[in-house]
């Protein structure tokens, strides 16, 4: 019976290590997801600022280049 107990404890240890790896992978995935979303938000804010500036220039009566319209 000692071998059966050793096998059971080995299986429990393997299950716990797999659980820890899964938790680490989920945390890593969540951090990556948040980093991508932060980058997208920054890029959209930059684009919004650029468009607002172009709108201000246009409202002042200045001519915009074709690629700025």
mmJSON file of the N, C-alpha and C atoms, coordinates in Angstrom:
{"data_MODEL":{"atom_site":{
"group_PDB":["ATOM","ATOM","ATOM","ATOM","ATOM","ATOM","ATOM","ATOM","ATOM","ATOM","ATOM","ATOM","ATOM","ATOM","ATOM","ATOM","ATOM","ATOM","ATOM","ATOM","ATOM","ATOM","ATOM","ATOM","ATOM","ATOM","ATOM","ATOM","ATOM","ATOM","ATOM","ATOM","ATOM","ATOM","ATOM","ATOM","ATOM","ATOM","ATOM","ATOM","ATOM","ATOM","ATOM","ATOM","ATOM","ATOM","ATOM","ATOM","ATOM","ATOM","ATOM","ATOM","ATOM","ATOM","ATOM","ATOM","ATOM","ATOM","ATOM","ATOM","ATOM","ATOM","ATOM","ATOM","ATOM","ATOM","ATOM","ATOM","ATOM","ATOM","ATOM","ATOM","ATOM","ATOM","ATOM","ATOM","ATOM","ATOM","ATOM","ATOM","ATOM","ATOM","ATOM","ATOM","ATOM","ATOM","ATOM","ATOM","ATOM","ATOM","ATOM","ATOM","ATOM","ATOM","ATOM","ATOM","ATOM","ATOM","ATOM","ATOM","ATOM","ATOM","ATOM","ATOM","ATOM","ATOM","ATOM","ATOM","ATOM","ATOM","ATOM","ATOM","ATOM","ATOM","ATOM","ATOM","ATOM","ATOM","ATOM","ATOM","ATOM","ATOM","ATOM","ATOM","ATOM","ATOM","ATOM","ATOM","ATOM","ATOM","ATOM","ATOM","ATOM","ATOM","ATOM","ATOM","ATOM","ATOM","ATOM","ATOM","ATOM","ATOM","ATOM","ATOM","ATOM","ATOM","ATOM","ATOM","ATOM","ATOM","ATOM","ATOM","ATOM","ATOM","ATOM","ATOM","ATOM","ATOM","ATOM","ATOM","ATOM","ATOM","ATOM","ATOM","ATOM","ATOM","ATOM","ATOM","ATOM","ATOM","ATOM","ATOM","ATOM","ATOM","ATOM","ATOM","ATOM","ATOM","ATOM","ATOM","ATOM","ATOM","ATOM","ATOM","ATOM","ATOM","ATOM","ATOM","ATOM","ATOM","ATOM","ATOM","ATOM","ATOM","ATOM","ATOM","ATOM","ATOM","ATOM","ATOM","ATOM","ATOM","ATOM","ATOM","ATOM","ATOM","ATOM"],
"id":[1,2,3,4,5,6,7,8,9,10,11,12,13,14,15,16,17,18,19,20,21,22,23,24,25,26,27,28,29,30,31,32,33,34,35,36,37,38,39,40,41,42,43,44,45,46,47,48,49,50,51,52,53,54,55,56,57,58,59,60,61,62,63,64,65,66,67,68,69,70,71,72,73,74,75,76,77,78,79,80,81,82,83,84,85,86,87,88,89,90,91,92,93,94,95,96,97,98,99,100,101,102,103,104,105,106,107,108,109,110,111,112,113,114,115,116,117,118,119,120,121,122,123,124,125,126,127,128,129,130,131,132,133,134,135,136,137,138,139,140,141,142,143,144,145,146,147,148,149,150,151,152,153,154,155,156,157,158,159,160,161,162,163,164,165,166,167,168,169,170,171,172,173,174,175,176,177,178,179,180,181,182,183,184,185,186,187,188,189,190,191,192,193,194,195,196,197,198,199,200,201,202,203,204,205,206,207],
"type_symbol":["N","C","C","N","C","C","N","C","C","N","C","C","N","C","C","N","C","C","N","C","C","N","C","C","N","C","C","N","C","C","N","C","C","N","C","C","N","C","C","N","C","C","N","C","C","N","C","C","N","C","C","N","C","C","N","C","C","N","C","C","N","C","C","N","C","C","N","C","C","N","C","C","N","C","C","N","C","C","N","C","C","N","C","C","N","C","C","N","C","C","N","C","C","N","C","C","N","C","C","N","C","C","N","C","C","N","C","C","N","C","C","N","C","C","N","C","C","N","C","C","N","C","C","N","C","C","N","C","C","N","C","C","N","C","C","N","C","C","N","C","C","N","C","C","N","C","C","N","C","C","N","C","C","N","C","C","N","C","C","N","C","C","N","C","C","N","C","C","N","C","C","N","C","C","N","C","C","N","C","C","N","C","C","N","C","C","N","C","C","N","C","C","N","C","C","N","C","C","N","C","C","N","C","C","N","C","C"],
"label_atom_id":["N","CA","C","N","CA","C","N","CA","C","N","CA","C","N","CA","C","N","CA","C","N","CA","C","N","CA","C","N","CA","C","N","CA","C","N","CA","C","N","CA","C","N","CA","C","N","CA","C","N","CA","C","N","CA","C","N","CA","C","N","CA","C","N","CA","C","N","CA","C","N","CA","C","N","CA","C","N","CA","C","N","CA","C","N","CA","C","N","CA","C","N","CA","C","N","CA","C","N","CA","C","N","CA","C","N","CA","C","N","CA","C","N","CA","C","N","CA","C","N","CA","C","N","CA","C","N","CA","C","N","CA","C","N","CA","C","N","CA","C","N","CA","C","N","CA","C","N","CA","C","N","CA","C","N","CA","C","N","CA","C","N","CA","C","N","CA","C","N","CA","C","N","CA","C","N","CA","C","N","CA","C","N","CA","C","N","CA","C","N","CA","C","N","CA","C","N","CA","C","N","CA","C","N","CA","C","N","CA","C","N","CA","C","N","CA","C","N","CA","C","N","CA","C","N","CA","C","N","CA","C","N","CA","C","N","CA","C","N","CA","C"],
"label_alt_id":[null,null,null,null,null,null,null,null,null,null,null,null,null,null,null,null,null,null,null,null,null,null,null,null,null,null,null,null,null,null,null,null,null,null,null,null,null,null,null,null,null,null,null,null,null,null,null,null,null,null,null,null,null,null,null,null,null,null,null,null,null,null,null,null,null,null,null,null,null,null,null,null,null,null,null,null,null,null,null,null,null,null,null,null,null,null,null,null,null,null,null,null,null,null,null,null,null,null,null,null,null,null,null,null,null,null,null,null,null,null,null,null,null,null,null,null,null,null,null,null,null,null,null,null,null,null,null,null,null,null,null,null,null,null,null,null,null,null,null,null,null,null,null,null,null,null,null,null,null,null,null,null,null,null,null,null,null,null,null,null,null,null,null,null,null,null,null,null,null,null,null,null,null,null,null,null,null,null,null,null,null,null,null,null,null,null,null,null,null,null,null,null,null,null,null,null,null,null,null,null,null,null,null,null,null,null,null],
"label_comp_id":["UNK","UNK","UNK","UNK","UNK","UNK","UNK","UNK","UNK","UNK","UNK","UNK","UNK","UNK","UNK","UNK","UNK","UNK","UNK","UNK","UNK","UNK","UNK","UNK","UNK","UNK","UNK","UNK","UNK","UNK","UNK","UNK","UNK","UNK","UNK","UNK","UNK","UNK","UNK","UNK","UNK","UNK","UNK","UNK","UNK","UNK","UNK","UNK","UNK","UNK","UNK","UNK","UNK","UNK","UNK","UNK","UNK","UNK","UNK","UNK","UNK","UNK","UNK","UNK","UNK","UNK","UNK","UNK","UNK","UNK","UNK","UNK","UNK","UNK","UNK","UNK","UNK","UNK","UNK","UNK","UNK","UNK","UNK","UNK","UNK","UNK","UNK","UNK","UNK","UNK","UNK","UNK","UNK","UNK","UNK","UNK","UNK","UNK","UNK","UNK","UNK","UNK","UNK","UNK","UNK","UNK","UNK","UNK","UNK","UNK","UNK","UNK","UNK","UNK","UNK","UNK","UNK","UNK","UNK","UNK","UNK","UNK","UNK","UNK","UNK","UNK","UNK","UNK","UNK","UNK","UNK","UNK","UNK","UNK","UNK","UNK","UNK","UNK","UNK","UNK","UNK","UNK","UNK","UNK","UNK","UNK","UNK","UNK","UNK","UNK","UNK","UNK","UNK","UNK","UNK","UNK","UNK","UNK","UNK","UNK","UNK","UNK","UNK","UNK","UNK","UNK","UNK","UNK","UNK","UNK","UNK","UNK","UNK","UNK","UNK","UNK","UNK","UNK","UNK","UNK","UNK","UNK","UNK","UNK","UNK","UNK","UNK","UNK","UNK","UNK","UNK","UNK","UNK","UNK","UNK","UNK","UNK","UNK","UNK","UNK","UNK","UNK","UNK","UNK","UNK","UNK","UNK"],
"label_asym_id":["A","A","A","A","A","A","A","A","A","A","A","A","A","A","A","A","A","A","A","A","A","A","A","A","A","A","A","A","A","A","A","A","A","A","A","A","A","A","A","A","A","A","A","A","A","A","A","A","A","A","A","A","A","A","A","A","A","A","A","A","A","A","A","A","A","A","A","A","A","A","A","A","A","A","A","A","A","A","A","A","A","A","A","A","A","A","A","A","A","A","A","A","A","A","A","A","A","A","A","A","A","A","A","A","A","A","A","A","A","A","A","A","A","A","A","A","A","A","A","A","A","A","A","A","A","A","A","A","A","A","A","A","A","A","A","A","A","A","A","A","A","A","A","A","A","A","A","A","A","A","A","A","A","A","A","A","A","A","A","A","A","A","A","A","A","A","A","A","A","A","A","A","A","A","A","A","A","A","A","A","A","A","A","A","A","A","A","A","A","A","A","A","A","A","A","A","A","A","A","A","A","A","A","A","A","A","A"],
"label_entity_id":["1","1","1","1","1","1","1","1","1","1","1","1","1","1","1","1","1","1","1","1","1","1","1","1","1","1","1","1","1","1","1","1","1","1","1","1","1","1","1","1","1","1","1","1","1","1","1","1","1","1","1","1","1","1","1","1","1","1","1","1","1","1","1","1","1","1","1","1","1","1","1","1","1","1","1","1","1","1","1","1","1","1","1","1","1","1","1","1","1","1","1","1","1","1","1","1","1","1","1","1","1","1","1","1","1","1","1","1","1","1","1","1","1","1","1","1","1","1","1","1","1","1","1","1","1","1","1","1","1","1","1","1","1","1","1","1","1","1","1","1","1","1","1","1","1","1","1","1","1","1","1","1","1","1","1","1","1","1","1","1","1","1","1","1","1","1","1","1","1","1","1","1","1","1","1","1","1","1","1","1","1","1","1","1","1","1","1","1","1","1","1","1","1","1","1","1","1","1","1","1","1","1","1","1","1","1","1"],
"label_seq_id":[1,1,1,2,2,2,3,3,3,4,4,4,5,5,5,6,6,6,7,7,7,8,8,8,9,9,9,10,10,10,11,11,11,12,12,12,13,13,13,14,14,14,15,15,15,16,16,16,17,17,17,18,18,18,19,19,19,20,20,20,21,21,21,22,22,22,23,23,23,24,24,24,25,25,25,26,26,26,27,27,27,28,28,28,29,29,29,30,30,30,31,31,31,32,32,32,33,33,33,34,34,34,35,35,35,36,36,36,37,37,37,38,38,38,39,39,39,40,40,40,41,41,41,42,42,42,43,43,43,44,44,44,45,45,45,46,46,46,47,47,47,48,48,48,49,49,49,50,50,50,51,51,51,52,52,52,53,53,53,54,54,54,55,55,55,56,56,56,57,57,57,58,58,58,59,59,59,60,60,60,61,61,61,62,62,62,63,63,63,64,64,64,65,65,65,66,66,66,67,67,67,68,68,68,69,69,69],
"pdbx_PDB_ins_code":[null,null,null,null,null,null,null,null,null,null,null,null,null,null,null,null,null,null,null,null,null,null,null,null,null,null,null,null,null,null,null,null,null,null,null,null,null,null,null,null,null,null,null,null,null,null,null,null,null,null,null,null,null,null,null,null,null,null,null,null,null,null,null,null,null,null,null,null,null,null,null,null,null,null,null,null,null,null,null,null,null,null,null,null,null,null,null,null,null,null,null,null,null,null,null,null,null,null,null,null,null,null,null,null,null,null,null,null,null,null,null,null,null,null,null,null,null,null,null,null,null,null,null,null,null,null,null,null,null,null,null,null,null,null,null,null,null,null,null,null,null,null,null,null,null,null,null,null,null,null,null,null,null,null,null,null,null,null,null,null,null,null,null,null,null,null,null,null,null,null,null,null,null,null,null,null,null,null,null,null,null,null,null,null,null,null,null,null,null,null,null,null,null,null,null,null,null,null,null,null,null,null,null,null,null,null,null],
"Cartn_x":[0.799,0.0,0.838,2.049,2.807,2.989,3.09,3.242,1.975,0.826,-0.429,-0.519,-0.097,-0.115,0.866,2.022,3.01,2.483,1.809,1.245,0.16,-0.682,-1.734,-1.138,-0.128,0.483,1.215,1.778,2.433,1.415,0.268,-0.783,-1.315,-1.443,-1.906,-0.879,0.401,1.458,1.458,1.286,1.227,0.021,-1.106,-2.321,-2.124,-1.493,-1.252,-0.283,0.768,1.714,1.06,0.2,-0.531,-1.477,-2.108,-3.003,-2.228,-1.048,-0.224,0.2,0.584,0.97,-0.2,-1.377,-2.566,-2.857,-2.749,-2.988,-1.972,-0.698,0.334,0.063,-0.345,-0.646,-1.831,-2.847,-4.016,-3.63,-2.787,-2.347,-1.518,-0.64,0.188,-0.677,-1.653,-2.571,-3.354,-3.81,-4.56,-3.681,-2.434,-1.516,-1.254,-1.094,-0.87,-2.087,-3.259,-4.496,-4.618,-4.331,-4.413,-3.398,-2.196,-1.173,-1.621,-2.235,-2.719,-3.825,-4.747,-5.85,-5.311,-4.338,-3.726,-3.096,-2.394,-1.761,-2.812,-3.902,-4.979,-5.589,-5.787,-6.354,-5.425,-4.127,-3.149,-3.187,-3.206,-3.229,-4.501,-5.636,-6.891,-6.89,-6.311,-6.217,-5.337,-4.226,-3.353,-4.09,-4.819,-5.575,-6.645,-7.318,-8.359,-7.763,-6.617,-5.952,-5.562,-5.015,-4.618,-5.823,-6.936,-8.136,-8.713,-8.667,-9.145,-8.305,-6.981,-6.092,-6.361,-6.58,-6.891,-8.223,-9.183,-10.491,-10.33,-9.49,-9.246,-8.599,-7.623,-6.956,-7.958,-8.816,-9.824,-10.826,-11.209,-12.157,-11.565,-10.237,-9.572,-9.513,-9.934,-9.988,-8.759,-7.844,-6.646,-6.96,-6.265,-6.468,-5.694,-6.361,-5.713,-5.22,-4.153,-3.685,-4.715,-4.634,-5.6,-5.561,-4.38,-4.278,-4.723,-4.91,-5.372,-6.899,-7.553,-9.011,-9.7],
"Cartn_y":[-1.214,0.0,1.273,1.273,2.513,3.052,2.179,2.665,3.356,2.875,3.512,4.901,5.014,6.313,7.265,6.753,7.587,8.056,7.142,7.518,8.572,8.43,9.407,10.771,10.794,12.069,12.668,11.819,12.301,12.925,12.28,12.822,14.149,14.23,15.471,16.574,16.256,17.24,17.704,16.779,17.147,18.029,17.703,18.494,19.907,20.023,21.349,22.157,21.517,22.258,22.685,21.844,22.221,23.386,23.372,24.461,25.762,25.707,26.907,27.422,26.531,26.951,27.593,27.014,27.572,28.959,29.132,30.441,31.455,31.042,31.943,32.303,31.333,31.61,32.549,32.355,33.236,34.645,34.769,36.091,36.76,35.995,36.524,36.952,36.149,36.472,37.743,37.866,39.054,40.299,40.184,41.334,41.728,40.746,41.027,41.711,41.22,41.806,43.258,43.537,44.9,45.796,45.289,46.075,46.444,45.5,45.775,46.823,46.695,47.657,49.042,49.127,50.421,51.066,50.271,50.799,51.304,50.553,50.977,52.292,52.431,53.666,54.842,54.651,55.719,56.134,55.159,55.465,56.207,55.797,56.483,57.913,58.107,59.467,60.357,59.811,60.575,60.942,59.974,60.222,61.282,61.209,62.186,63.586,63.704,64.997,65.559,64.707,65.143,65.637,64.9,65.308,66.603,66.775,68.015,69.197,68.999,70.072,70.415,69.383,69.643,70.373,70.03,70.703,72.169,72.426,73.799,74.609,74.021,74.697,74.998,74.023,74.21,75.29,75.331,76.333,77.746,77.835,79.138,79.632,78.792,79.188,78.808,78.129,77.721,76.506,76.406,75.302,74.074,72.938,71.679,70.988,70.23,69.396,68.317,67.73,66.696,65.52,65.136,63.98,64.307,65.601,65.989,66.081,66.039,66.198,64.924],
"Cartn_z":[0.0,0.0,0.0,0.482,0.45,-0.968,-1.961,-3.332,-3.805,-3.431,-3.822,-3.2,-1.956,-1.282,-1.961,-2.339,-3.021,-4.381,-5.085,-6.385,-6.221,-5.194,-4.947,-4.616,-3.755,-3.39,-4.589,-5.434,-6.648,-7.596,-7.721,-8.582,-8.044,-6.731,-6.106,-6.348,-6.197,-6.42,-7.871,-8.8,-10.215,-10.503,-9.922,-10.123,-9.584,-8.408,-7.827,-8.682,-9.184,-10.018,-11.326,-11.887,-13.101,-12.827,-11.66,-11.282,-11.16,-10.537,-10.402,-11.769,-12.677,-14.024,-14.75,-14.588,-15.234,-14.688,-13.379,-12.77,-13.275,-13.389,-13.885,-15.341,-16.138,-17.539,-17.674,-16.851,-16.888,-16.482,-15.457,-15.014,-16.106,-16.722,-17.798,-18.978,-19.303,-20.392,-20.075,-18.847,-18.435,-18.525,-18.091,-18.166,-19.618,-20.476,-21.895,-22.5,-22.161,-22.655,-22.214,-20.958,-20.434,-21.13,-21.383,-22.069,-23.483,-24.185,-25.548,-25.513,-24.581,-24.469,-24.126,-23.215,-22.877,-24.107,-24.902,-26.11,-27.096,-27.245,-28.147,-27.674,-26.376,-25.821,-26.087,-25.858,-26.123,-27.593,-28.486,-29.913,-30.308,-29.759,-30.067,-29.524,-28.359,-27.793,-28.664,-29.151,-30.049,-31.329,-31.889,-33.113,-32.882,-31.741,-31.417,-31.313,-30.644,-30.497,-31.861,-32.714,-34.054,-34.844,-34.778,-35.499,-34.942,-33.631,-33.019,-33.477,-33.552,-34.016,-35.479,-36.304,-37.705,-37.846,-37.03,-37.048,-36.654,-35.652,-35.207,-36.334,-37.023,-38.138,-39.248,-39.528,-40.571,-40.182,-38.908,-38.438,-38.495,-38.384,-38.481,-39.92,-40.855,-42.247,-43.046,-42.441,-43.161,-44.029,-45.142,-46.079,-45.61,-45.607,-45.247,-46.506,-46.374,-47.488,-47.778,-48.957,-49.355,-48.384,-47.938,-47.027,-45.603,-45.303,-43.975,-43.895,-45.04,-45.044,-44.687],
"occupancy":[1.0,1.0,1.0,1.0,1.0,1.0,1.0,1.0,1.0,1.0,1.0,1.0,1.0,1.0,1.0,1.0,1.0,1.0,1.0,1.0,1.0,1.0,1.0,1.0,1.0,1.0,1.0,1.0,1.0,1.0,1.0,1.0,1.0,1.0,1.0,1.0,1.0,1.0,1.0,1.0,1.0,1.0,1.0,1.0,1.0,1.0,1.0,1.0,1.0,1.0,1.0,1.0,1.0,1.0,1.0,1.0,1.0,1.0,1.0,1.0,1.0,1.0,1.0,1.0,1.0,1.0,1.0,1.0,1.0,1.0,1.0,1.0,1.0,1.0,1.0,1.0,1.0,1.0,1.0,1.0,1.0,1.0,1.0,1.0,1.0,1.0,1.0,1.0,1.0,1.0,1.0,1.0,1.0,1.0,1.0,1.0,1.0,1.0,1.0,1.0,1.0,1.0,1.0,1.0,1.0,1.0,1.0,1.0,1.0,1.0,1.0,1.0,1.0,1.0,1.0,1.0,1.0,1.0,1.0,1.0,1.0,1.0,1.0,1.0,1.0,1.0,1.0,1.0,1.0,1.0,1.0,1.0,1.0,1.0,1.0,1.0,1.0,1.0,1.0,1.0,1.0,1.0,1.0,1.0,1.0,1.0,1.0,1.0,1.0,1.0,1.0,1.0,1.0,1.0,1.0,1.0,1.0,1.0,1.0,1.0,1.0,1.0,1.0,1.0,1.0,1.0,1.0,1.0,1.0,1.0,1.0,1.0,1.0,1.0,1.0,1.0,1.0,1.0,1.0,1.0,1.0,1.0,1.0,1.0,1.0,1.0,1.0,1.0,1.0,1.0,1.0,1.0,1.0,1.0,1.0,1.0,1.0,1.0,1.0,1.0,1.0,1.0,1.0,1.0,1.0,1.0,1.0],
"B_iso_or_equiv":[0.0,0.0,0.0,0.0,0.0,0.0,0.0,0.0,0.0,0.0,0.0,0.0,0.0,0.0,0.0,0.0,0.0,0.0,0.0,0.0,0.0,0.0,0.0,0.0,0.0,0.0,0.0,0.0,0.0,0.0,0.0,0.0,0.0,0.0,0.0,0.0,0.0,0.0,0.0,0.0,0.0,0.0,0.0,0.0,0.0,0.0,0.0,0.0,0.0,0.0,0.0,0.0,0.0,0.0,0.0,0.0,0.0,0.0,0.0,0.0,0.0,0.0,0.0,0.0,0.0,0.0,0.0,0.0,0.0,0.0,0.0,0.0,0.0,0.0,0.0,0.0,0.0,0.0,0.0,0.0,0.0,0.0,0.0,0.0,0.0,0.0,0.0,0.0,0.0,0.0,0.0,0.0,0.0,0.0,0.0,0.0,0.0,0.0,0.0,0.0,0.0,0.0,0.0,0.0,0.0,0.0,0.0,0.0,0.0,0.0,0.0,0.0,0.0,0.0,0.0,0.0,0.0,0.0,0.0,0.0,0.0,0.0,0.0,0.0,0.0,0.0,0.0,0.0,0.0,0.0,0.0,0.0,0.0,0.0,0.0,0.0,0.0,0.0,0.0,0.0,0.0,0.0,0.0,0.0,0.0,0.0,0.0,0.0,0.0,0.0,0.0,0.0,0.0,0.0,0.0,0.0,0.0,0.0,0.0,0.0,0.0,0.0,0.0,0.0,0.0,0.0,0.0,0.0,0.0,0.0,0.0,0.0,0.0,0.0,0.0,0.0,0.0,0.0,0.0,0.0,0.0,0.0,0.0,0.0,0.0,0.0,0.0,0.0,0.0,0.0,0.0,0.0,0.0,0.0,0.0,0.0,0.0,0.0,0.0,0.0,0.0,0.0,0.0,0.0,0.0,0.0,0.0],
"pdbx_formal_charge":[null,null,null,null,null,null,null,null,null,null,null,null,null,null,null,null,null,null,null,null,null,null,null,null,null,null,null,null,null,null,null,null,null,null,null,null,null,null,null,null,null,null,null,null,null,null,null,null,null,null,null,null,null,null,null,null,null,null,null,null,null,null,null,null,null,null,null,null,null,null,null,null,null,null,null,null,null,null,null,null,null,null,null,null,null,null,null,null,null,null,null,null,null,null,null,null,null,null,null,null,null,null,null,null,null,null,null,null,null,null,null,null,null,null,null,null,null,null,null,null,null,null,null,null,null,null,null,null,null,null,null,null,null,null,null,null,null,null,null,null,null,null,null,null,null,null,null,null,null,null,null,null,null,null,null,null,null,null,null,null,null,null,null,null,null,null,null,null,null,null,null,null,null,null,null,null,null,null,null,null,null,null,null,null,null,null,null,null,null,null,null,null,null,null,null,null,null,null,null,null,null,null,null,null,null,null,null],
"auth_seq_id":[1,1,1,2,2,2,3,3,3,4,4,4,5,5,5,6,6,6,7,7,7,8,8,8,9,9,9,10,10,10,11,11,11,12,12,12,13,13,13,14,14,14,15,15,15,16,16,16,17,17,17,18,18,18,19,19,19,20,20,20,21,21,21,22,22,22,23,23,23,24,24,24,25,25,25,26,26,26,27,27,27,28,28,28,29,29,29,30,30,30,31,31,31,32,32,32,33,33,33,34,34,34,35,35,35,36,36,36,37,37,37,38,38,38,39,39,39,40,40,40,41,41,41,42,42,42,43,43,43,44,44,44,45,45,45,46,46,46,47,47,47,48,48,48,49,49,49,50,50,50,51,51,51,52,52,52,53,53,53,54,54,54,55,55,55,56,56,56,57,57,57,58,58,58,59,59,59,60,60,60,61,61,61,62,62,62,63,63,63,64,64,64,65,65,65,66,66,66,67,67,67,68,68,68,69,69,69],
"auth_comp_id":["UNK","UNK","UNK","UNK","UNK","UNK","UNK","UNK","UNK","UNK","UNK","UNK","UNK","UNK","UNK","UNK","UNK","UNK","UNK","UNK","UNK","UNK","UNK","UNK","UNK","UNK","UNK","UNK","UNK","UNK","UNK","UNK","UNK","UNK","UNK","UNK","UNK","UNK","UNK","UNK","UNK","UNK","UNK","UNK","UNK","UNK","UNK","UNK","UNK","UNK","UNK","UNK","UNK","UNK","UNK","UNK","UNK","UNK","UNK","UNK","UNK","UNK","UNK","UNK","UNK","UNK","UNK","UNK","UNK","UNK","UNK","UNK","UNK","UNK","UNK","UNK","UNK","UNK","UNK","UNK","UNK","UNK","UNK","UNK","UNK","UNK","UNK","UNK","UNK","UNK","UNK","UNK","UNK","UNK","UNK","UNK","UNK","UNK","UNK","UNK","UNK","UNK","UNK","UNK","UNK","UNK","UNK","UNK","UNK","UNK","UNK","UNK","UNK","UNK","UNK","UNK","UNK","UNK","UNK","UNK","UNK","UNK","UNK","UNK","UNK","UNK","UNK","UNK","UNK","UNK","UNK","UNK","UNK","UNK","UNK","UNK","UNK","UNK","UNK","UNK","UNK","UNK","UNK","UNK","UNK","UNK","UNK","UNK","UNK","UNK","UNK","UNK","UNK","UNK","UNK","UNK","UNK","UNK","UNK","UNK","UNK","UNK","UNK","UNK","UNK","UNK","UNK","UNK","UNK","UNK","UNK","UNK","UNK","UNK","UNK","UNK","UNK","UNK","UNK","UNK","UNK","UNK","UNK","UNK","UNK","UNK","UNK","UNK","UNK","UNK","UNK","UNK","UNK","UNK","UNK","UNK","UNK","UNK","UNK","UNK","UNK","UNK","UNK","UNK","UNK","UNK","UNK"],
"auth_asym_id":["A","A","A","A","A","A","A","A","A","A","A","A","A","A","A","A","A","A","A","A","A","A","A","A","A","A","A","A","A","A","A","A","A","A","A","A","A","A","A","A","A","A","A","A","A","A","A","A","A","A","A","A","A","A","A","A","A","A","A","A","A","A","A","A","A","A","A","A","A","A","A","A","A","A","A","A","A","A","A","A","A","A","A","A","A","A","A","A","A","A","A","A","A","A","A","A","A","A","A","A","A","A","A","A","A","A","A","A","A","A","A","A","A","A","A","A","A","A","A","A","A","A","A","A","A","A","A","A","A","A","A","A","A","A","A","A","A","A","A","A","A","A","A","A","A","A","A","A","A","A","A","A","A","A","A","A","A","A","A","A","A","A","A","A","A","A","A","A","A","A","A","A","A","A","A","A","A","A","A","A","A","A","A","A","A","A","A","A","A","A","A","A","A","A","A","A","A","A","A","A","A","A","A","A","A","A","A"],
"auth_atom_id":["N","CA","C","N","CA","C","N","CA","C","N","CA","C","N","CA","C","N","CA","C","N","CA","C","N","CA","C","N","CA","C","N","CA","C","N","CA","C","N","CA","C","N","CA","C","N","CA","C","N","CA","C","N","CA","C","N","CA","C","N","CA","C","N","CA","C","N","CA","C","N","CA","C","N","CA","C","N","CA","C","N","CA","C","N","CA","C","N","CA","C","N","CA","C","N","CA","C","N","CA","C","N","CA","C","N","CA","C","N","CA","C","N","CA","C","N","CA","C","N","CA","C","N","CA","C","N","CA","C","N","CA","C","N","CA","C","N","CA","C","N","CA","C","N","CA","C","N","CA","C","N","CA","C","N","CA","C","N","CA","C","N","CA","C","N","CA","C","N","CA","C","N","CA","C","N","CA","C","N","CA","C","N","CA","C","N","CA","C","N","CA","C","N","CA","C","N","CA","C","N","CA","C","N","CA","C","N","CA","C","N","CA","C","N","CA","C","N","CA","C","N","CA","C","N","CA","C","N","CA","C","N","CA","C","N","CA","C","N","CA","C"],
"pdbx_PDB_model_num":[1,1,1,1,1,1,1,1,1,1,1,1,1,1,1,1,1,1,1,1,1,1,1,1,1,1,1,1,1,1,1,1,1,1,1,1,1,1,1,1,1,1,1,1,1,1,1,1,1,1,1,1,1,1,1,1,1,1,1,1,1,1,1,1,1,1,1,1,1,1,1,1,1,1,1,1,1,1,1,1,1,1,1,1,1,1,1,1,1,1,1,1,1,1,1,1,1,1,1,1,1,1,1,1,1,1,1,1,1,1,1,1,1,1,1,1,1,1,1,1,1,1,1,1,1,1,1,1,1,1,1,1,1,1,1,1,1,1,1,1,1,1,1,1,1,1,1,1,1,1,1,1,1,1,1,1,1,1,1,1,1,1,1,1,1,1,1,1,1,1,1,1,1,1,1,1,1,1,1,1,1,1,1,1,1,1,1,1,1,1,1,1,1,1,1,1,1,1,1,1,1,1,1,1,1,1,1]
}}}
